[in-house]
Structures are given as structure tokens and as C-alpha cells.
Amino acid sequence: MRQLKLLGPAGLFVDGQPGAIPRGRKTWLLVGRLCLDGPASREQLAELLVADADDPLGALRWLLGDARRLLRGFADIQGRTTVACEFGSDVVVDALTLRHGSWVEAVTLPGLGRPFLEGIPDDEGPPVLQNWLQSTRWSLQAAGESVLREAGLLHLGASRPQEALTHLRRLLALNPFDEDGHVLTIRAFLAQGAFAEARAHAKNAICSAEQHLGSGAAAVLRLSLSGALESREPRSSIIVPSEATVHAALDTGRAALHAGSVDDASQTLRAAVADARTIGDTALESRALLELGAALLDTARGREGEAAETLSAAVTSADECGASDVAVESRVQLALRELMRGRYSRAMRWIDDAAGIGVGDTGDLMWARALCLVETGRTTSALVLFDRLVAEARDDDSGLRRLLHRGRCLFIHNDAEAAEADLRSSIVLARRLGSVQSLPLPEALLGQLAVRRHDLASARDLISHAEALAIRLKDPCWQEVSAAAHMRLAVAEGHPDEAVEIGTEVRGRCAGLAGGSVWFSAFCLDALCESALVAEDPRAGQWIDDLRTLSARCDMSTFLTRAVDHLADFGHRRA
């Protein structure tokens, strides 16, 4: 087997033995860029790697020749105008396995947790290269954390808590403040009956967060861990369990969830799980686990870990008994959870796994895939899927969701006219369906479009209603998107200091709410960076760094570009 190692010190290996002498830093950087980001023009590569050379294209020609010699027998580097790297079928590239492989493959990589191209300093080369190298390292570090988190979750869902702890300890060694890591670790201890260890772990994690991150972050972690410590084992119905009691509990749980009573729904669905387990109906148990996990995703902060564990158990149970529909739906739910957390590569893995089963609603899979694409900046590809989804939609809640998020995609794609048409249509449909909870997003985005065309009176009307409704709904995503619109309106009205106050207040308010999304947090943080630069707020540099790190870790290319632009603007203003 031939291996190209990019995690840790770079190298080439044949059957585990070193197969080439490492060359210069720039050669390895070129190889890493072609491996991870795909084909690029010679001009793009020259600008990235050797922009400071007297003859950038000439310097690139030399680097390409060196890279070809280095990779001989492993890969071919081809292309006169666009350069691409094609690997042999038996070549394993560890960084690509980490990004796109299964967790089973990724957790065994020797370089897991090591920096990309370790040994090359962060300040290597011109600023554009430094930004790329740091961003790639953050992205691969986050990918490493994600596979360890997924391994822990799936072992826990399969009732293997000791194996789960092995992976979760590795995760927390890489990122001591990973909230999910701590929640799943506590649930693994509880699954073993180690209640004292679970409480001690929670106490130590909260103390460490308070010491290193401050009281605000510690309070948010305390909220999550206290939820994880609560014992919520499924309990059977008060009557003799049967298939009928399971179906009754499922029907009652769905009704409670539809009425907005998530806690009552969760308790009833736990009874459905327990009853199905008691009568030994694995297919019915997998369905109950799926519905319980989906309900827990909507409940108060602190239940997300239990939700993920429950959905993972649904996957295991459904796979074992051949309940293909539940297997697909559970994977889609896990994909949407990963998406909300900004772990898009793992979300795509769940979507691909679900698609491979070959049953279920292809619209749900297409919907989840379109969301991943739009939030990672691939709006052109996302629009192809959204157009199909909207064309097939009915005038119901699902159709409203598709129309609304195509409008969001068009907004990001800078197609203002088409975005406004979809967003206005979604408001009309939402009012017709009585879906008040869907109004803040289109109103906030329409408000921003009004700000862009300097119609500030219309912008204020739209944004004020969106913001008030989002706060009343206690929806962190809608609060952040409406606050971003409000910040941009305040700047346009000549009040940048007020805009900064709006941004800092909403970020604190949303920290402890359930249902938050990394993408909407980045959207709000981007507006805060923009406002802080205009206000000449001394905290602007830190917020820009926060946006840059967050967007790089989550592969959100739109926000990473924005962060780099903000950083350049910050440097000019300081100069």
C-alpha cells in the first residue's frame, strides 16, 4: 500500500516504509493545496505560493517540476493552464480520508490530531499563503474532532460505553472545551452506572471552562451538562405493554409535539421506547427511538447529547432489524444535527449513507444536501437542488421551507431580484398557512435588501417586526439573522456604536438557547465585525479572528472570505 502523509510531518510511504526524502516547504505546500482543494489555474497557484518571487510563474514551474519528481509513482500532476493532481487507485492520502472517509477509517490514521504539514511555520510565505495554511489546519483539526465525536456517539448508541469513552477522551485531549464531547462522556459514564464519575467530570469541565473561557462560557456549559446528568431512562406505560400501547404512546407524543409541548412529548415517547423494548419489537423500538430523538433536538439546551445518542441507537436498531425507512430518517436527522453544528463533512457522510440505502423520501435527502451546499458557500450547486425542490413542492409547510431557503440561497448568491421574489412569496405562503414562526427569516433578509437600496424606512418596518417576533419565539437562528439586519440598518443610519451594542447583546442572549446554528451565528458575527470596524471599536480584531477561526473550522468559505476582507480592512484602518 502506498500512502501520502500530510497530517503531522509530511512524507511518502510504501508498505509502511518511507518512500521519498521530504523536499522543500513550498513543494509540500503545493502538493497539499492540489490534494485538498482540487485543480487550480497556474495564476492562482502562483499568487498563493510564490507571489513575492521576481517571476512568480517561473518559480511555480520549478515547484511543479519538483512536485512531479516527488510524487512519481504516487500521482500525476497535469495541466498547462489548469493544474490537477491525479492519484493512483491504491494511494491513500490521510488528509482526504479524514475529510471524506468513514470514522472507522479516520480514527486509525497515525496523524489524527497532528497539524497539517507539521513543521512548516504559520507565517510561511506571503499573507495569502499564511491565511490558507492556518485555515486548512483549523479545518482539518475540526475534522479530526468530528470523527472522534462520531465514533464516541455511535459506540454509545450501540450500548458500548467503554469503547465510546476511548474515543471521547481522545476528542477532549484535542479540544478540552468541546461541549458535545463532555455531554457524551457524561452519558457514557451514566450508561455504565458510574454516577460519581459523571458528576465529577461535569464539575471539572465547568471549573476548567470558567478558568479559561470566563463565566459566560461556563454558564452555557453548565446548562448542557446539567441536562446530560438528568436520568431520563425510558419507563414503560402503567398498563401492560403491548403493540397497542406503543402506537398509542407514539400518537400521543406526536400530538404533544405538534401542540408545542416538547417535554410532554419526550416523556410519552420514552414510554413508547420502553414498551417496544419490553415486548421485543425491534422495528417498533427503532421507530420510537427515531421520534424521541427528533423531539429531543427541539427541546431545551442540554438535551442535544441525549438526542444524538437516541438517534444513533435508532440507526443501530433499524440496521439490525432491516427497518430501512427508519434507518434513512434517523440518518437524515443526524445529518441535520451535524449541519446545525457546522460539521458539514460529517453531515454529508450521513446523507450519503442514507442515500445508499435506496428508500425513503428523496426530497428530504436533497433538502439536507442543499442546505450543506449553501452553508459552505457552494450556492450555484445548491440552487440546482433548490430549483428541483421548489418545482416539486406543494403549498404546505415543506413547500414553504423549500421556498424560504431558496430565497436565502439567492440572497447569499447576490441575486437580489430573485431573492426578493422568493422571500416575499414565502411571507405570503407563511401567513396563509398560519406559520408565524417562519416570518422572521424572510423579513430580516428583505430588510437587509432594503438597506442596500437605501430604503431605510421599509427596512426598519421589516427588521423591527422580525426581531420582535424572533425574541418572542425564543429562536436563536432568527434572533441572530434579525440582529444582523438591525446592525446593518443602524450603520446605514449613522449609528455604528448602537450596532455594536445590538450584536454583543444578541450573542449573549442566544448562547443558552436550544436550536442554534453555527451558520446563523457566523452571519451575525460577520455583521458585528462590519459594524465594529465602522465604529472603530477596539474589540474588532478579536471578533474578526473569531469569525476567521469559526469559518475555517466549519469550511464556510463565504464567511472565511468575509473574515479575510475584514482583516485587511482592519489593517488599513490601524495604519
C-alpha positions in Angstrom: 0.0 0.0 0.0 1.2 3.5 -0.9 0.4 6.4 1.5 0.8 10.2 1.2 1.0 11.6 4.7 0.0 15.2 5.2 -1.1 15.1 8.8 2.0 15.6 11.0 5.4 15.8 9.3 4.8 15.2 5.5 6.1 12.0 3.8 5.5 9.2 1.3 5.3 5.6 2.4 5.3 2.2 0.7 4.0 -0.6 2.9 4.8 1.5 5.9 8.3 2.3 4.9 9.5 5.9 3.9 9.4 6.1 0.2 10.8 9.5 -0.5 13.1 12.1 1.0 11.0 15.2 2.1 11.6 18.2 -0.1 11.3 21.9 0.4 8.3 23.5 2.2 6.9 25.2 -0.9 6.8 21.8 -2.7 4.8 20.2 0.1 2.5 23.2 0.3 1.8 22.9 -3.5 1.1 19.2 -3.0 -1.2 19.9 -0.1 -3.1 22.6 -2.0 -3.7 20.3 -5.0 -4.7 17.4 -2.8 -7.2 19.2 -0.6 -8.6 21.9 -2.8 -8.5 20.4 -6.2 -7.5 21.8 -9.6 -6.4 25.5 -9.9 -5.0 27.7 -12.6 -1.3 28.4 -12.7 -2.0 32.1 -11.9 -4.0 31.1 -8.7 -1.2 28.8 -7.5 1.5 31.4 -8.2 -0.5 34.0 -6.3 -0.9 31.6 -3.3 2.6 30.2 -3.1 5.2 32.5 -4.8 3.6 35.9 -5.2 6.7 37.5 -3.6 9.0 36.0 -6.3 10.5 38.1 -9.1 9.0 35.7 -11.6 6.0 34.0 -9.9 5.0 31.8 -12.9 8.7 30.8 -13.4 9.0 29.9 -9.7 5.8 27.9 -10.0 7.1 26.0 -13.0 10.1 24.9 -10.9 7.8 23.9 -8.0 5.6 21.8 -10.3 8.7 20.0 -11.6 9.9 19.3 -8.1 6.4 18.1 -7.1 6.2 15.7 -10.1 9.5 14.2 -9.1 8.4 13.9 -5.5 5.1 12.1 -6.4 6.5 9.8 -9.1 4.7 6.5 -8.8 2.1 8.0 -6.5 0.3 10.7 -8.6 0.4 12.6 -11.8 0.4 16.4 -11.9 -1.0 17.5 -15.2 -2.4 20.6 -17.0 -1.0 23.5 -18.9 -3.5 26.2 -17.8 -5.3 24.4 -15.0 -3.2 22.1 -12.8 -4.6 19.0 -11.3 -3.2 16.1 -9.2 -4.5 12.6 -10.1 -3.6 9.8 -7.6 -3.1 6.1 -8.3 -6.1 3.9 -7.2 -4.0 2.3 -4.4 -2.8 5.5 -2.9 -4.2 6.6 0.5 -4.0 10.3 1.4 -4.6 10.7 5.1 -6.0 14.2 5.0 -8.5 13.1 2.3 -9.5 10.1 4.4 -10.0 12.4 7.4 -12.3 14.7 5.4 -14.3 12.3 3.3 -13.8 8.8 4.7 -15.8 6.9 7.4 -15.0 7.4 11.0 -13.8 3.8 11.1 -11.1 4.6 8.6 -10.3 8.0 10.1 -9.8 7.1 13.8 -6.9 4.7 12.8 -4.9 7.4 11.0 -1.5 7.8 12.7 -1.6 11.5 12.1 -5.0 12.1 13.6 -4.9 15.2 15.8 -1.5 16.3 14.3 -1.2 19.6 12.5 -1.4 19.6 8.7 2.2 19.7 7.2 3.6 19.9 10.7 6.9 21.8 10.9 6.0 24.5 8.4 5.5 27.7 10.4 2.2 29.5 10.3 4.0 32.7 8.9 5.4 30.9 5.9 5.3 33.0 2.7 3.1 35.9 1.8 -0.1 36.7 3.8 -2.4 34.9 1.3 -0.4 31.7 1.9 -0.4 32.2 5.7 -4.2 32.6 5.6 -4.6 29.4 3.6 -2.3 27.3 5.7 -3.9 28.4 9.0 -7.4 27.9 7.7 -6.6 24.5 6.4 -5.1 23.5 9.7 -8.2 24.7 11.6 -10.4 22.8 9.1 -8.5 19.5 9.5 -8.3 19.9 13.2 -12.1 20.3 13.4 -12.5 17.3 11.0 -10.4 15.2 13.4 -12.5 16.2 16.3 -15.7 15.3 14.3 -14.7 11.7 13.6 -13.7 11.1 17.2 -17.0 12.6 18.3 -18.9 10.5 15.8 -17.1 7.3 16.9 -18.0 8.0 20.5 -21.6 8.7 19.6 -22.1 5.6 17.6 -20.4 3.3 20.2 -22.7 4.9 22.8 -25.8 4.4 20.6 -24.8 0.7 20.2 -24.5 0.3 24.0 -20.7 0.2 24.0 -19.9 3.0 26.6 -16.4 1.9 27.3 -15.4 2.0 23.6 -17.2 5.4 23.4 -15.1 6.7 26.3 -11.9 5.7 24.4 -12.7 8.0 21.5 -14.2 10.7 23.6 -11.1 11.0 25.7 -9.1 11.5 22.6 -11.5 14.2 21.5 -11.3 16.1 24.7 -7.5 15.9 24.6 -7.6 17.7 21.2 -10.3 20.2 22.3 -10.8 20.3 26.1 -13.8 22.6 25.7 -15.9 20.6 23.2 -19.4 20.7 24.6 -20.6 17.6 22.8 -17.6 15.7 24.0 -18.3 16.5 27.6 -22.0 15.7 27.2 -21.4 12.3 25.6 -18.7 11.5 28.1 -21.1 12.0 30.9 -23.8 9.9 29.2 -21.2 7.2 28.7 -20.4 7.2 32.4 -24.1 7.1 33.2 -24.6 4.1 30.8 -22.0 2.2 32.9 -23.7 3.2 36.2 -20.7 5.4 37.1 -22.8 8.2 38.5 -20.0 9.6 40.7 -17.6 9.8 37.8 -20.2 11.5 35.7 -20.8 14.2 38.3 -17.0 14.7 38.9 -16.5 15.0 35.1 -19.2 17.7 34.9 -17.7 19.6 37.8 -14.2 19.5 36.4 -15.3 20.6 32.9 -17.3 23.6 34.3 -14.4 24.7 36.5 -12.0 24.5 33.6 -14.3 26.5 31.3 -14.7 29.1 34.0 -11.0 29.4 34.5 -10.0 29.5 30.8 -13.1 30.9 29.0 -14.9 33.0 31.6 -18.1 32.8 33.5 -20.4 33.2 30.4 -19.0 30.1 28.6 -19.0 28.2 31.9 -22.7 29.0 32.4 -23.6 27.7 29.0 -21.6 24.5 29.6 -23.2 24.1 33.0 -26.7 24.3 31.3 -25.8 21.5 28.9 -24.1 19.2 31.4 -26.8 19.5 34.0 -29.2 18.3 31.3 -26.9 15.4 30.5 -26.7 14.4 34.2 -30.5 14.1 34.5 -31.6 10.4 34.4 -34.2 10.0 31.7 -34.3 6.2 31.3 -37.4 5.1 29.3 -40.2 3.8 31.5 -43.0 1.6 30.4 -46.6 2.6 30.5 -48.7 2.0 33.6 -50.6 -0.7 31.7 -49.3 -4.0 30.4 -47.0 -3.1 27.4 -48.2 -4.2 24.0 -48.0 -3.2 20.4 -51.1 -1.1 21.0 -49.6 0.8 23.9 -46.5 1.6 21.8 -48.7 3.0 18.9 -50.8 4.9 21.5 -47.7 6.5 23.0 -46.4 7.4 19.6 -49.7 9.0 18.6 -49.9 10.9 21.9 -46.3 12.0 21.7 -46.8 13.4 18.1 -49.8 15.3 19.2 -48.0 16.9 22.2 -45.1 17.8 19.9 -47.5 19.4 17.3 -49.1 21.4 20.2 -45.6 22.7 21.2 -45.3 20.7 24.4 -41.9 19.2 23.8 -41.3 17.9 27.4 -44.7 16.1 27.5 -43.9 14.7 24.0 -40.5 13.5 25.1 -41.8 11.7 28.2 -44.5 9.9 26.2 -42.1 8.9 23.5 -39.7 7.5 26.1 -42.6 5.3 27.3 -43.1 4.2 23.7 -39.4 3.2 23.5 -39.6 1.3 26.8 -42.8 -0.6 25.8 -41.4 -1.6 22.4 -38.2 -2.8 24.2 -40.3 -4.8 26.7 -42.3 -6.6 24.0 -39.2 -7.3 22.0 -40.4 -5.5 18.8 -37.1 -4.1 17.4 -38.7 -2.4 14.4 -41.2 -0.6 16.6 -38.5 0.3 19.0 -36.4 1.8 16.2 -39.3 4.0 15.1 -39.9 5.1 18.7 -36.2 6.0 19.1 -36.3 8.0 15.9 -39.3 10.0 17.0 -37.9 10.6 20.5 -34.5 11.7 19.1 -36.2 14.1 16.7 -38.3 15.5 19.5 -35.3 16.0 21.8 -33.5 18.1 19.2 -36.2 20.7 19.7 -36.2 20.8 23.4 -34.2 23.0 25.9 -30.5 23.2 25.8 -28.8 20.2 27.5 -30.9 17.5 25.7 -28.9 17.6 22.4 -26.5 14.9 23.6 -29.3 12.6 24.5 -31.0 13.4 21.2 -27.9 12.4 19.3 -27.4 9.2 21.4 -31.1 8.3 20.8 -30.9 8.8 17.1 -27.7 6.8 16.9 -29.5 4.0 18.8 -32.3 4.2 16.2 -29.7 3.8 13.4 -28.2 0.7 15.1 -31.6 -0.8 15.8 -33.1 -0.1 12.4 -30.0 -1.5 10.6 -30.2 -4.7 12.7 -33.9 -5.4 12.0 -34.0 -4.1 8.4 -36.3 -1.1 9.1 -35.0 0.8 6.1 -37.3 3.7 6.3 -36.3 4.4 9.9 -32.6 3.9 9.0 -32.9 6.6 6.4 -34.9 9.0 8.5 -32.5 8.6 11.5 -29.5 9.3 9.4 -31.2 12.5 7.9 -31.9 13.7 11.4 -28.3 13.1 12.5 -27.2 14.9 9.3 -29.3 17.9 10.2 -27.9 18.0 13.7 -24.4 17.9 12.3 -25.3 20.7 9.9 -26.6 22.9 12.7 -23.3 22.4 14.5 -21.3 23.4 11.4 -19.9 19.9 10.8 -20.8 19.7 7.2 -18.5 16.9 6.0 -19.9 14.6 8.6 -23.4 15.7 7.7 -22.7 14.8 4.0 -21.5 11.4 5.2 -24.8 10.7 6.9 -26.7 12.0 3.8 -24.6 9.7 1.5 -25.2 6.8 3.8 -28.9 7.4 3.8 -29.0 7.7 0.0 -27.1 4.4 -0.3 -30.0 2.6 1.5 -32.2 3.5 -1.5 -35.5 4.0 0.2 -37.4 6.9 1.7 -38.2 10.5 0.6 -35.5 11.6 -1.8 -36.8 15.2 -1.3 -35.6 15.0 2.4 -32.1 13.9 1.3 -32.0 16.6 -1.5 -33.1 19.2 1.1 -30.4 18.3 3.6 -27.7 18.2 0.8 -28.8 21.6 -0.5 -28.5 23.1 3.0 -25.0 21.8 3.3 -24.0 23.2 0.0 -25.5 26.7 0.6 -23.9 27.0 4.1 -20.5 26.0 2.8 -20.7 28.7 0.0 -21.5 26.4 -2.9 -24.6 28.3 -3.8 -24.6 27.5 -7.6 -24.8 23.8 -6.8 -27.3 24.4 -4.1 -29.6 26.4 -6.4 -29.8 23.4 -8.8 -31.2 21.3 -6.0 -33.4 24.1 -4.6 -34.9 24.7 -8.0 -35.9 21.0 -8.2 -37.3 21.0 -4.7 -39.4 24.1 -5.2 -40.7 22.8 -8.6 -41.9 19.7 -6.9 -43.3 21.4 -3.8 -46.9 21.8 -2.6 -48.3 24.8 -0.7 -47.6 23.2 2.7 -45.0 23.6 5.4 -42.5 21.6 3.4 -43.1 23.7 0.4 -42.7 26.9 2.5 -39.4 25.7 3.9 -38.1 25.0 0.4 -39.1 28.4 -1.0 -37.8 30.3 2.0 -34.4 28.7 1.9 -34.0 29.1 -1.8 -34.6 32.8 -1.1 -31.8 32.6 1.5 -29.6 30.9 -1.0 -30.3 33.6 -3.7 -29.6 36.3 -1.1 -26.2 34.8 -0.4 -25.6 34.3 -4.1 -26.2 38.1 -4.5 -29.2 37.7 -6.8 -31.2 40.4 -5.1 -34.2 40.4 -7.5 -34.8 36.7 -7.4 -34.2 36.6 -3.7 -36.7 39.3 -3.0 -39.3 37.4 -5.2 -38.9 34.2 -3.2 -38.7 35.9 0.2 -41.9 37.9 -0.5 -43.7 34.7 -1.8 -42.6 32.8 1.3 -44.2 35.5 3.6 -47.5 35.3 1.7 -47.5 31.5 2.0 -46.5 31.6 5.7 -49.4 33.9 6.5 -51.8 31.7 4.5 -50.6 28.6 6.4 -50.6 30.4 9.8 -46.8 29.7 10.1 -45.9 32.8 12.1 -42.7 31.1 13.2 -41.4 31.2 9.6 -41.7 35.0 9.2 -38.5 36.4 10.9 -36.0 35.0 8.3 -37.6 36.4 5.1 -38.5 39.7 6.8 -34.9 40.1 8.1 -33.3 39.3 4.7 -35.8 41.6 2.9 -34.9 44.3 5.4 -31.2 43.9 4.5 -32.1 44.2 0.8 -33.9 47.4 1.6 -30.9 48.7 3.4 -28.8 48.0 0.4 -31.0 50.1 -1.8 -31.2 52.8 0.9 -34.9 52.4 1.6 -34.3 52.7 5.3 -38.0 53.3 6.3 -39.1 50.0 4.8 -36.0 48.3 6.2 -36.9 49.5 9.7 -40.5 48.2 9.5 -39.4 44.7 8.3 -36.5 44.4 10.7 -38.4 45.6 13.8 -41.1 43.0 13.3 -38.7 40.2 12.5 -36.6 41.0 15.6 -39.6 41.3 18.0 -41.1 38.1 16.7 -37.8 36.2 16.9 -37.3 37.2 20.5 -40.9 36.1 21.4 -40.3 32.8 19.6 -37.0 32.3 21.5 -35.5 31.1 18.3 -31.7 31.8 18.3 -31.3 31.5 14.5 -34.0 34.1 13.8 -32.7 36.3 16.5 -29.2 36.3 15.1 -30.3 36.9 11.5 -32.7 39.8 12.5 -30.0 41.3 14.7 -27.5 41.2 11.8 -30.1 43.1 9.7 -30.6 45.6 12.6 -26.9 46.1 12.9 -26.6 47.0 9.2 -29.6 49.3 9.4 -28.0 51.1 12.4 -24.7 51.6 10.5 -26.6 52.9 7.5 -28.4 55.4 9.7 -25.1 56.6 11.1 -25.2 54.7 14.5 -22.3 52.2 14.4 -21.9 52.2 18.2 -25.5 51.2 18.6 -25.0 48.4 16.0 -22.1 47.0 18.1 -24.3 47.0 21.2 -27.0 45.1 19.3 -24.6 42.5 18.2 -22.9 41.9 21.6 -26.3 41.7 23.3 -27.9 39.2 20.9 -24.8 36.9 21.0 -25.0 36.7 24.8 -28.8 36.2 24.8 -28.6 33.3 22.3 -25.8 31.4 23.9 -28.0 29.4 26.2 -30.9 28.7 23.8 -31.6 25.4 22.1 -31.7 25.0 18.3 -28.8 27.3 17.5 -27.0 27.1 14.2 -23.3 27.8 13.6 -24.1 29.3 10.2 -26.5 31.9 11.6 -24.0 32.7 14.4 -21.4 33.4 11.8 -23.9 35.5 9.8 -24.4 37.6 13.0 -20.7 37.7 13.8 -19.9 38.9 10.3 -22.3 41.9 10.7 -20.8 42.6 14.1 -17.3 42.7 12.6 -18.5 45.0 9.9 -20.2 47.3 12.5 -17.2 47.3 14.8 -14.8 48.4 12.0 -17.0 51.4 11.2 -17.3 52.2 14.9 -13.6 51.8 15.3 -14.3 49.5 18.3 -11.1 48.1 19.8 -12.7 44.6 20.0 -13.0 44.4 16.2 -9.7 42.5 15.8 -10.8 39.8 18.3 -14.2 39.4 16.6 -12.5 39.1 13.2 -10.2 36.4 14.5 -13.3 34.6 15.9 -15.1 34.7 12.6 -12.0 33.5 10.7 -11.4 30.6 13.1 -15.1 29.6 13.1 -15.5 29.8 9.3 -12.2 27.9 8.7 -13.1 25.1 11.1 -16.5 24.7 9.5 -15.4 25.1 5.9 -17.8 28.1 5.4 -16.0 29.6 2.5 -18.3 32.7 2.2 -17.6 33.8 5.8 -13.9 32.9 5.6 -13.6 35.3 2.6 -15.5 37.9 4.5 -13.2 37.5 7.5 -10.1 37.9 5.4 -11.6 41.0 3.9 -12.4 42.4 7.4 -8.8 41.6 8.4 -7.4 43.6 5.5 -9.8 46.5 6.3 -8.8 46.3 10.0 -5.1 46.6 9.0 -5.8 49.6 6.7 -7.7 51.4 9.4 -5.0 50.8 12.0 -2.4 52.0 9.6 
